Amino acid sequence: LIFIMRLQEFVTVLVRDPRTQKEDSWHSYIDYEIFIHTNSMCFTRKTSCVRRRFREFVWLRQRLQSNAALIQLPELPPKTPFFNMNNPHHVDHRRQGLQEFLEKILQDALLLSDSRLHLFLQTQLSPEDMEACVSGQTKYSVADAIHKFASLNRRFPIEDEERKKGKNDADSDSESSSSGLGPSDDSIACGCKTSPASEES
């Protein structure tokens, strides 16, 4: 019976909705919405929506590789000097590559046990804050961070207007996501053990 239940577990990941974000007067970047829907016991939240940029994917791959040296991780879409943010084909090609990367990552049980992956997929914490959380340097645990982000993110797009009037999220590196996710079925219990790794690059 347990074997049958495991076969019915699924993780759906979508990388979608590329948006150009202004970093400063001279620089812009594109970030992508990562939507997760799952019934897997490995996940604290069963539905989540965050936005990440390409260099955060690069960071994630490096950290996963350092913690699972024997696993050959899938490649990210190449970072090319010819990438044009204003070219829809370029942007969509990268989006597809990022989705394929995550789909392959999420099929590996060992990689699924890495806390960084869960923080990357289910919070808006910066890489620095994810590292601090995983290594126990924050007052909040991995599960706390995920639940906190979920509660902050339970809003409809119109509420973004309220934030512009002076409300700020407590999470650092938090970017606006107008996904409008309502409350979702979730389990506080996390079936996959997450163990902090001490390797530093």
C-alpha positions in Angstrom: 0.0 0.0 0.0 2.8 2.4 0.8 4.5 1.6 -2.5 1.2 2.4 -4.4 0.9 5.8 -2.5 4.4 6.7 -3.4 3.6 6.2 -7.1 0.8 8.6 -6.8 3.0 11.5 -5.6 3.5 14.3 -8.1 5.3 17.6 -8.3 4.2 20.0 -11.0 6.5 22.9 -11.6 5.9 25.7 -14.1 8.4 28.5 -15.0 6.3 31.3 -16.6 5.4 34.9 -16.8 8.9 36.5 -17.5 8.9 40.1 -16.5 11.5 42.9 -16.9 12.5 44.4 -13.6 14.5 47.6 -13.2 17.5 47.2 -11.0 18.7 50.8 -11.2 18.8 53.6 -13.8 21.1 51.6 -16.0 20.4 48.0 -15.4 17.4 45.7 -15.9 16.9 42.0 -15.5 14.2 39.4 -16.2 12.7 37.3 -13.5 10.3 34.4 -13.8 7.5 33.1 -11.8 8.0 29.6 -10.4 4.7 27.8 -9.6 4.7 24.6 -7.6 1.8 22.3 -7.1 2.4 19.0 -5.4 1.1 16.3 -3.0 4.7 15.2 -2.1 5.5 14.8 1.6 8.9 16.4 0.8 7.2 19.8 0.5 6.1 22.0 3.4 3.7 23.8 1.2 1.6 22.1 -1.4 1.1 25.2 -3.6 3.5 28.1 -3.9 4.5 30.9 -6.3 7.7 32.9 -6.2 9.8 35.0 -8.7 13.5 34.2 -9.4 16.1 35.6 -11.8 18.6 33.7 -13.8 21.6 34.3 -11.5 19.6 32.8 -8.6 19.2 29.7 -10.6 23.0 29.7 -11.2 23.5 30.0 -7.4 21.1 27.1 -6.7 22.8 24.8 -9.1 26.2 25.5 -7.7 25.0 24.9 -4.1 23.2 21.7 -5.0 26.2 20.4 -6.9 28.5 21.1 -3.9 26.3 19.2 -1.6 25.7 16.3 -4.0 29.1 15.9 -5.6 28.4 12.4 -7.0 25.3 13.5 -8.9 25.5 14.9 -12.4 23.2 17.9 -12.2 21.3 19.0 -15.3 22.6 22.0 -17.1 21.0 25.5 -17.0 20.4 27.2 -20.3 23.7 28.8 -21.4 24.4 32.4 -20.4 25.2 34.0 -23.7 26.4 37.5 -24.4 23.9 37.6 -27.3 20.9 37.2 -25.0 18.5 40.0 -25.7 15.8 40.8 -23.0 13.7 42.4 -25.7 13.7 39.3 -27.9 10.7 37.2 -27.0 12.3 34.1 -28.6 15.4 34.5 -26.4 13.4 35.0 -23.2 11.1 32.0 -23.9 14.0 29.8 -24.8 15.6 30.6 -21.4 12.3 30.1 -19.6 11.9 26.6 -21.2 15.5 25.7 -20.2 14.9 26.8 -16.6 11.7 24.8 -16.4 13.5 21.7 -17.8 16.2 22.2 -15.2 13.8 22.3 -12.3 11.8 19.3 -13.6 14.9 17.2 -13.6 16.1 18.4 -10.2 12.7 17.6 -8.7 12.9 14.0 -9.8 16.0 13.3 -7.6 15.3 12.2 -4.1 18.7 13.3 -2.8 18.4 16.8 -4.2 14.9 17.1 -2.8 16.4 16.7 0.7 18.4 19.9 0.3 16.8 22.8 2.3 18.2 25.4 -0.2 16.0 23.9 -2.9 12.9 24.3 -0.8 13.7 27.9 0.2 14.5 28.7 -3.4 11.1 27.3 -4.6 8.9 28.4 -1.8 10.2 31.7 -0.3 11.6 35.0 -1.7 14.7 34.9 0.5 17.9 36.1 -1.2 20.7 33.5 -1.7 22.6 35.1 1.3 19.5 34.7 3.6 18.9 31.1 2.3 22.5 30.2 3.3 22.1 31.8 6.7 18.8 30.0 7.3 20.1 26.6 6.2 23.2 27.0 8.4 21.2 27.9 11.5 22.2 31.5 11.6 18.6 32.9 11.6 15.9 32.9 14.3 13.5 31.2 11.8 13.8 27.6 10.5 13.3 26.5 6.9 9.7 25.5 7.6 9.1 28.9 9.4 10.4 30.8 6.4 8.2 28.9 4.0 5.1 29.4 6.1 5.8 33.1 6.7 6.2 33.7 2.9 3.0 31.8 2.3 1.1 34.0 4.7 2.6 37.2 3.2 1.7 36.0 -0.3 -2.0 35.3 0.4 -3.2 38.4 -1.3 -4.9 39.5 -4.5 -3.1 41.8 -7.0 -5.1 44.8 -5.8 -3.3 44.6 -2.5 -0.1 45.5 -4.2 -1.5 49.0 -4.3 -1.5 49.0 -0.5 2.1 48.0 -0.4 3.0 51.0 -2.5 1.5 53.2 0.2 4.2 52.1 2.7 3.7 48.5 3.6 6.8 46.4 3.4 7.3 42.7 3.6 9.6 41.5 6.4 11.4 39.1 4.1 14.5 40.6 2.5 14.9 40.6 -1.3 11.1 40.2 -1.5 9.7 41.0 -4.9 6.1 41.7 -5.7 4.2 38.7 -7.0 0.7 39.2 -8.0 -0.2 35.5 -8.2 -3.2 36.0 -5.9 -2.8 32.5 -4.5 -5.5 31.8 -1.9 -5.1 29.5 1.0 -3.9 26.0 -0.1 -3.9 22.6 1.4 -0.6 22.2 3.1 1.1 20.0 5.6 3.3 21.2 8.4 5.1 17.9 8.5 7.9 17.6 6.1 8.4 14.1 5.0 11.9 14.6 3.6 14.7 15.2 6.1 16.5 18.4 5.4 20.1 18.6 6.7 22.2 21.7 6.5 25.5 21.3 4.7 28.6 23.1 5.8 30.5 23.3 2.5 31.4 26.9 1.5 32.5 27.9 -1.9 
